[in-house]
Amino acid sequence: MAAQHATFHPRDALSNTVSTALQTTAVGAIIAGVQNTLRKQNVGAMGILTRSGGIIAIYGGVGAAYQFTLDATSNLRQKDDCYSEAIAGFVAGCGVGIARRSLPFMLGAGAAFSTVMTAYRYTNGLRGIGDIRTVTDDDGEVERREELKKMRRRPLSETIQELGEGRGIYAPGYEERRRQRLLEKYGIDVKAAQESA
């Protein structure tokens, strides 16, 4: 709920729906394949489609219904919050219930999916509500974080001592030390070579 201060960015509902439908259809195909291999009778490779094709359709349809509803409600409401998640979860649960051809199961599955998805979103993926807060310049959060970075910044000498020079980390006088090492090790005077070029 704290993310209401953030600016809403519209989502591409059709693109996200196609992507999610393909992903959930692939998951359904994997589950259908596992079911096909665990059958006692030999149904062949096409048994994934002939015997377990309904599973693939349910997974694809529920994923597509969920993602489209989530994006469409977020776009219509101009908010990305738990209520859109609740509506999308209910639609997805009803899709599972339609396959069972039972109105009570459909409503129950819709309520269960809605509750689970809303709770997951509200708790920010089970990490806690405190992590939902977005960084905005209004409350001075950016300045506070910059000050924390400055307090925890390590001296360059300590960094060089641990990592060594190179890879973008160079202490003062590095070029002179590099020239001296090249002269001692290979007999190449870099300074003279640069001046002659």
Long-range contacts (C-beta under 8 A, 24 or more apart in sequence): 1-81, 1-82, 1-122, 1-132, 2-129, 2-132, 2-133, 2-134, 3-80, 3-81, 3-132, 3-133, 3-134, 4-79, 4-81, 5-134, 5-136, 5-138, 6-80, 6-134, 6-136, 8-74, 8-78, 8-79, 8-80, 10-75, 11-71, 11-74, 11-75, 12-71, 13-67, 13-68, 13-71, 13-72, 13-75, 14-68, 16-67, 16-68, 16-71, 17-64, 17-67, 17-68, 17-71, 18-64, 19-67, 20-63, 20-64, 20-66, 20-67, 21-60, 21-61, 21-63, 21-64, 21-67, 22-60, 23-63, 24-59, 24-60, 24-62, 24-63, 24-64, 25-56, 25-59, 25-60, 25-63, 27-59, 28-55, 28-56, 28-57, 28-58, 28-59, 28-60, 29-56, 31-55, 31-59, 32-56, 54-99, 58-95, 58-96, 58-99, 61-95, 62-92, 62-95, 62-96, 63-92, 65-91, 65-92, 65-95, 66-91, 66-92, 66-95, 81-121, 82-118, 82-121, 82-122, 85-117, 85-118, 85-120, 85-121, 86-114, 86-117, 86-118, 87-114, 88-117, 89-113, 89-114, 89-115, 89-116, 89-117, 89-118, 90-114, 92-117
